[in-house]
């Protein structure tokens, strides 16, 4: 038998090297190369014959086809009975796909997976756990079933099979025997295969196990959901190639001090990556939030300075977000700039626009920005509310209740147009807002008279601040 080969793989980007390197030449990160062991080319006779038979089958079945001869019909998606999860996945679970669900420890990944399995009693689901015992899963399932299936006559767990196993070969043996319609692996870092001589969770183990599960999903048409841990930097643990292998990467986010959880799509071969799902963590499971605007707005902020409301859009869904700012004199020589839920570099740019174009001196002021509810927003239409909240805190003057805004701010101090303005206006009107500041260019093509909310079109930041503060 040939000796195993030693290689080094960058844990950040997946670059391979025959020797250890301090700095990765691909991504530029330092000390990211980890040693992995790759099995020799001459494996067992059974493995060689299996590979040869697979190769022969591929040669006989796969043939070049003209593009016009390929069927373009969409496969029917599997309904997860969860509107938020279906939206993030792009309309449901695609048969034969492999999904990677990542998140911090204790954020609710296992709860979401088990709750989803309990909501699908019509399908046979195999839940493989390498972290919890069957007794622990039973207790959690009973707690979740209080709200999922309150009727005593329903038995949702008849088609839900629990397996506590960490050996990949044993898992495939049980899958062959059970013939499930969905497989959930909790978690991929605990699964190990005998073909690789390293401990579970290492780079080589995670890569080989994920590749084997990918081959199973594509050949059998059974979708697989993998649960993965994330590192302290907030990225998915394991080799970067793991994200390239799977079809969809969704991340479960949220602060453990808040009740809200955000389900965000990072990569999706079957849908959009801009969709967002919002849940509320309760004692008996995760509750879907159908109207996040009411959840993200505090009940009463009248008379409080440094608060502005913005109409933002994530994916296809508009919602109103509360932006909070605090401006105070710098206690030390260098002022602080801190942003929670918002891009700090963009905050620095907006502060420079305020100072250069509007004339407010903030160079010797500490500026703290927070998006209420623990939400992280990337919509550029938040710019106007950030500037309004900062200025409101600086002059200690509250913004009148009933006002909201949407607009991107450019480096020249102009208010640039934003997309889907009508949906933003309708959401603000639905929640009872009476005044809304919008970019002047967005007023073209819409009829302001059909809305009960008063629209205030502006072209520059100075005009918007004049509307708010007089």
C-alpha positions, -999 to 999 in steps of 0.1 A, spaced: 0 0 0 12 35 -7 19 58 22 -5 85 32 3 119 19 7 149 42 -7 182 29 -14 216 43 -48 234 38 -57 270 45 -86 270 69 -97 304 56 -98 299 18 -91 262 12 -57 267 -6 -35 236 -6 2 235 -2 28 206 0 45 224 29 36 247 57 35 284 49 32 312 74 12 335 51 -14 322 26 -6 333 -9 -43 332 -19 -61 351 8 -32 368 26 -41 355 61 -13 345 86 -10 311 104 -41 295 87 -24 264 72 -34 232 90 -19 198 84 -42 171 69 -35 135 60 -46 123 25 -50 85 20 -26 69 -6 -37 63 -41 -37 25 -38 -66 18 -14 -84 -14 -7 -95 -37 -36 -131 -30 -26 -127 7 -28 -109 4 -62 -136 -18 -76 -163 5 -63 -146 35 -79 -142 16 -112 -178 6 -113 -189 42 -105 -166 54 -133 -180 28 -157 -216 38 -149 -208 75 -154 -192 67 -187 -223 48 -199 -249 72 -186 -235 107 -190 -233 120 -225 -229 155 -239 -263 172 -246 -273 202 -265 -284 231 -243 -318 232 -260 -325 195 -253 -320 199 -216 -353 201 -196 -357 234 -178 -386 224 -155 -382 233 -119 -383 204 -95 -411 205 -69 -397 219 -37 -404 203 -3 -426 225 20 -409 229 54 -441 242 69 -422 272 81 -427 304 61 -395 321 73 -373 290 64 -391 285 31 -384 322 22 -347 320 30 -343 287 11 -359 303 -20 -394 287 -18 -387 254 -1 -362 226 1 -349 213 -33 -347 175 -35 -311 163 -36 -297 195 -22 -273 198 7 -278 227 32 -253 240 57 -268 257 88 -243 276 109 -245 297 140 -229 304 174 -232 278 203 -266 281 220 -282 303 193 -309 277 185 -296 257 155 -306 223 169 -339 238 182 -347 251 147 -338 217 130 -358 196 155 -388 220 154 -388 218 115 -387 180 117 -417 180 141 -436 202 117 -433 177 88 -451 145 101 -459 134 65 -422 127 57 -398 102 71 -369 121 86 -337 107 101 -322 131 127 -286 121 134 -271 137 165 -235 134 175 -238 159 204 -269 150 223 -283 117 236 -316 103 226 -331 112 260 -321 149 256 -337 150 222 -368 134 235 -371 161 263 -366 189 238 -391 174 213 -418 172 241 -411 208 250 -414 219 213 -445 198 207 -465 219 232 -469 246 206 -463 227 173 -489 200 178 -513 209 207 -538 182 198 -533 149 217 -546 129 188 -517 138 165 -485 118 165 -459 139 146 -430 118 158 -441 85 141 -420 94 110 -392 111 130 -363 87 136 -335 96 161 -300 82 157 -271 90 180 -240 81 160 -207 97 150 -194 71 125 -201 80 89 -201 43 78 -227 34 105 -248 64 95 -249 53 58 -258 17 69 -288 31 89 -298 54 60 -298 24 36 -320 5 61 -344 33 70 -347 50 35 -355 85 48 -368 114 28 -347 140 47 -315 136 67 -304 161 94 -268 159 107 -261 176 140 -233 184 137 -208 179 108 -179 185 132 -187 154 153 -189 130 123 -158 109 115 -150 84 88 -126 54 91 -109 63 58 -91 93 75 -68 89 104 -75 120 124 -99 131 151 -135 142 144 -137 179 136 -103 182 119 -101 197 84 -96 164 67 -125 147 85 -149 176 79 -140 177 42 -142 139 36 -175 135 55 -191 165 37 -180 151 3 -195 117 11 -228 132 22 -228 154 -10 -224 123 -32 -252 106 -13 -276 136 -17 -269 140 -54 -272 103 -62 -302 95 -41 -322 127 -44 -326 129 -6 -318 164 8 -293 167 37 -292 194 63 -258 198 80 -254 218 112 -220 235 116 -203 255 142 -187 289 137 -154 302 149 -148 332 172 -144 354 141 -179 346 131 -171 324 101 -181 287 96 -156 263 112 -138 238 91 -122 243 57 -135 269 33 -141 242 8 -170 231 29 -189 262 18 -181 255 -18 -193 219 -15 -228 226 -3 -257 241 -23 -269 265 3 -253 282 34 -277 298 59 -266 314 91 -285 317 123 -276 350 140 -286 370 170 -275 382 204 -282 357 232 -293 387 253 -321 394 228 -351 372 221 -348 377 183 -330 354 159 -322 362 123 -319 335 96 -298 348 68 -288 332 35 -251 336 26 -250 313 -4 -279 298 -23 -278 280 -57 -316 278 -58 -327 313 -47 -317 348 -36 -291 355 -9 -308 387 2 -337 370 20 -342 373 57 -361 352 83 -369 365 118 -378 343 148 -385 350 184 -370 327 209 -395 316 235 -395 290 263 -413 264 241 -394 270 208 -389 295 180 -419 316 169 -420 330 134 -423 368 132 -446 376 104 -445 414 109 -409 423 120 -416 461 120 -437 460 152 -410 439 168 -381 462 159 -398 494 170 -399 503 207 -433 512 221 -427 548 230 -397 571 222 -415 604 223 -393 631 237 -361 611 234 -333 625 212 -310 604 190 -338 581 176 -348 580 139 -370 555 121 -360 541 87 -379 521 61 -355 493 51 -358 463 28 -341 430 32 -348 406 4 -384 412 -7 -398 423 27 -399 459 39 -398 467 76 -392 497 97 -360 499 118 -352 521 148 -318 538 146 -303 550 179 -274 573 182 -255 589 210 -231 619 205 -210 631 235 -178 650 240 -147 629 237 -132 622 272 -98 615 257 -78 628 227 -90 604 201 -128 603 197 -145 569 196 -166 556 167 -187 525 174 -215 509 154 -237 479 163 -256 464 135 -243 489 109 -211 491 88 -187 512 108 -168 524 77 -200 537 63 -207 555 96 -174 572 93 -182 583 58 -216 597 68 -200 616 97 -175 631 72 -204 642 50 -221 658 80 -190 677 88 -179 688 53 -212 693 35 -236 703 64 -211 721 87 -216 703 119 -183 698 138 -181 662 151 -144 658 151 -140 660 189 -172 640 196 -177 603 205 -204 588 182 -221 555 191 -247 540 168 -270 510 174 -297 493 153 -324 484 178 -334 447 183 -299 433 176 -306 434 138 -277 438 113 -289 459 83 -271 463 50 -297 484 32 -282 517 19 -315 535 25 -305 536 62 -281 564 55 -306 592 60 -319 579 94 -283 574 106 -275 611 99 -308 622 114 -302 602 146 -267 615 150 -277 651 145 -307 647 168 -284 635 196 -258 662 189 -283 690 193 -303 671 219 -335 677 200 -360 648 195 -375 640 161 -413 643 161 -432 611 163 -448 600 131 -418 607 109 -397 581 91 -373 583 62 -355 563 34 -326 575 13 -290 569 4 -265 597 11 -237 604 -14 -203 620 -8 -215 653 -21 -243 654 5 -270 645 -21 -298 622 -13 -297 594 -38 -328 573 -49 -335 539 -34 -353 509 -49 -388 498 -43 -399 530 -28 -436 522 -30 -433 492 -8 -414 513 18 -441 539 18 -469 513 21 -452 497 51 -448 531 68 -484 539 62 -496 506 75 -478 512 108 -494 546 113 -467 570 103 -479 604 90 -447 619 74 -420 603 53 -388 618 38 -379 603 4 -354 612 -23 -368 637 -48 -359 614 -78 -381 586 -64 -411 609 -66 -412 603 -104 -436 576 -115 -457 575 -83 -488 593 -73 -485 609 -38 -523 614 -36 -530 577 -33 -512 576 0 -525 589 33 -489 595 45 -474 630 37 -443 626 14 -415 651 17 -391 648 -13 -356 661 -7 -325 665 -29 -298 672 -3 -291 663 33 -296 699 44 -332 699 30 -340 667 50 -326 681 82 -346 713 76 -378 692 73 -370 674 105 -357 702 127 -370 734 110 
